[in-house]
Amino acid sequence: MNLFDLTGKTAVVIGGNSTLGGEMAAGLAGHGAQVAVVGRNPVTSAAVRDRIEQGGGEARCFQADATSSGDLRRVLDEVLDWTGRADILLNCPGKNSATPFFQITEEEWDSIMSVNLKSVMLACQVFGKYMVESGLGGSIINISSVSADPPLSKVFTYSASKAGVNSVTQYLAREFAPAGVRVNAIVPGFFPAEQNRKILSEERISSIMSHTPMNRFGEARELQGAAVYLASSAASGFVTGSILRVDGGFGAMTI
């Protein structure tokens, strides 16, 4: 048996039109999953879908605001109309800011918390409820960050939101386990993407490299294996509540 075969499974990738989300969506499709690419921007979502289809996979785009429970319920209904099931949920919307602490406005705090944490909670409510009640089990994968624990400098709200993602992940792993629904998180290290390029100054990059034993940034494709593993039968036996680091050793570094 191929432990990593996802044939017959449907994966819903929220934020699947982002740099990292799109790469993980392609990885899931490459192992046989039908992929629902969920995002606000239909153009970037279509680009991910086209890439998957060009690689021989099957994907469909769904436009939604990840911070709207109504939009997420609609997407669930549309996915069920398409494939009849939703086995895998990958939550990877993201928003960041380098605003100094005393200058953070309520509006900025609320916006980042909404995109990074509220969206995860809502998606786990909507799709998690389906998985629990269907009796088919499932796999929920949240995207955390190395900034969650301990928090990184310069990104106060982002760090707080990702600490919340870790807490939600472990809480729901406990709650959903009796129904055969596994909940885990991936902790990416530093992967240059649109949301963090604006804070990657030369000084910041130097600091990151000095704290990363592999001495380089991650490449988006290097997240595929972690996503496929957590979604697949390879992890189905006993892997839940895990926070899986893909960070080039960043979390293992001290002085």
N, C-alpha and C positions, 0 to 999 in steps of 0.2 A: 504494500500500500504506500502511495506517495503521501507522506504526512502533510505536505504543503499544498496539496491539490485543493483548490477552491471551486472546482467545477460544480455547477448547480446551486451555488450560493449567490446571494445578492448583497452587495456592499453599498452602503449609503455613505458618501464622503462629503461631509459638510465643510465648506471651504475648499472643495476639491478643485477650484479654479485658481488657487494660490500656488506659489512656487513649490512649497513642500507638499501641500495637499495633492497637487496634480501629480507629483512624482510618486507618492504613495498610492494614489488611485491607479496609476499605470502599473505599479507593481502588483496590486491585487488583481487587476484585469489580466496581467500576464500569467497569473496562476489559475485562471479559469473563472473568476468571479464576474458576474454582470455588475457593472458599476453605475450607480446613480451619482452624477457629478452635480453637486448642489452649490450654488453661489448666487450672489447678487448680479454679477455682470455676465450677461449671456454671451458676450463675445469671448471672454477668457474661458468661460465654461466650455464653449464650443471648440476652442483650441485644444483643450484637454481631451474632450470626446473624440475629436478627429485623430489625435495622436494615438489614442487607445485603439480606435478602429483600424488605423493604418498598420498597427502591430498585430492585427488579427483578433482583437478583443471586442467585447460588446459593451457599449456605454450609451447613456442617455442623459441629457441635461435637464435640470430642474431649477427654475429661478425662485429664490426665496431669500428672505431676511432671517438669518439664523437667530436673531433676538426676538422673533415673533413666534409665539406658540401656534397661532393660527396658520402661519405659513408652513411651519413644520408638520402640523397635522395634515395639511393639504398635500405636502410632499409625500408623507407616508401613504396616504390614500392613492396617490398617483403611482408610486412605486409598486404598491400591491396590485394595482390594475395592470401594471407592466409585466411583472414577473411572478406575482402571487406570494412573495415572501420578502422579508428583510432580515438577513442573518447577521450582518456585520454593520456596525456604526462606527465611523471614524470621524471624530470631532477635531477639526483643525482651523477654525477661524482665528484670526489674531490681529491685535492692534497694540502699538507701542508708542511711547513718548519719552523724551529725555528731559522733560520739564523739571527744574529744580523743585524740591519739596515745598518750599514756602510760596511758590508760584503756581502750584497745581490748583486749578479751579474745580468747583463741584461738577461742572459740565464735563471737563476732561476725565475726572475720576469716574463719573457715571458712564461715560462712553466706553472707556477701556474695560471697566468691569462688565459692562453689558456684552461687549463683543467676546471677551476672553473667558468669562465665568458664567454669566447668565445664559449664554447660548449653549454651553455644555449642560447646565442643569435642565434647560428646557428640552434639549434633544434627548437627554437620558429619560426624561419624563415621557415624552411622546413615543420614541422608538423602544425604550426600555419596557414600557408598559405593554407594547405589542409583543415583545420577545417573551416577557414573563407570562402573559396570558395565552400566548399561542401554544405553549408547551413544547416549542421546538428548540428552545435555548437560543444562544447567540453570543456574540462577542462585541463588546463596546471598547473602543480604544480612544482615549483622550490624549491630547498633545499638551504636555507640560513644558517645563523649561528648566535649564540649569539655574535660572534666577529664582526659582521657587524656594530652595533651601540649600545654603543660606542665600538671602537676597543679594542681588548684584547692586553695585552703585549706579546712580544716574537713572534708574528705571523703577522708581518706587511703586507706582500703581501697577505696572506690569508684573513686578515681582509678587505683589500681594495677590493679584488675580491668579497667578499660576500656583501659588501656595494653596489657594482655594481649589484649583483643579485637582491637585493631589488629594486634598481632603475629600472632595466629592467622589473621586475614583475609589478610594479605600472604603468609604462609607457604603457606596452602592455595591462594591464587591461583596461585602458582608450581607447586604439586604437581598441581592439578586441571586446569590449562590444556590439557594434551595431550588430555584427554577432552572438551573443549568445555564444561567446567563453570566458570563465572565466579564469583569470590568478591570481593565488595566490602563496604564499610561506609558507613553514614550516620552523620554526627556532628551530632546535634541540638544547638542552643544551649540556651537556657533556655525550656523549655516547662513551665509549672506542671502538675504531676501529683501523684497521691497520694504517690509515694515521695519527692518533694522539698519538698512544702509545709511540712513540719515544720522545715526549715532555712532557709526564706525569711523571715527577720526583716526589719524595715524597713531596718535598716542593710545587710543583705545585698542586698536589692533595690536600694537606692541604688547600691551598689558595682557590681552587675551592669549597671544602666542606664548608668552612667558609662563602662562598658567595651564597650557595645553600640552601634555607630553608628546603628542603626535605632531605638534608644531605646525599645524595648518588648519584651515577651515574645513568643515565637512562639505561633502558634495551631496546634493539633494537625493541622488539615487541611493546613497548609503542608508537611507531610512526605509527603503523598500523591504529589506529583509526583516526588520523588526516588526513592521506592520503585517507582513504576510505570516510571520511566525505567530503573532498574537491572535490573528484571525483564524488560523488553521487548526487542523487536528493535532498538530505537533504540540500545541499548548492547551488542548481541550481537556486533558485529563485533570490537571491540578493547578493550573496557572491562573490565579485571579488575585486582585489587589496588589499586583506588582507594579513597580515604577522602574521601567527599563531604560537605562541610560545609553545613549548613542552620542558620546561627547568627546571622543578622542582622549579620554582620561582626565578631563577637566575636573570631574568630581572626586578624583582620587589624589589630586595634587595638593600638597601643603607647602612647606618651605624646605 
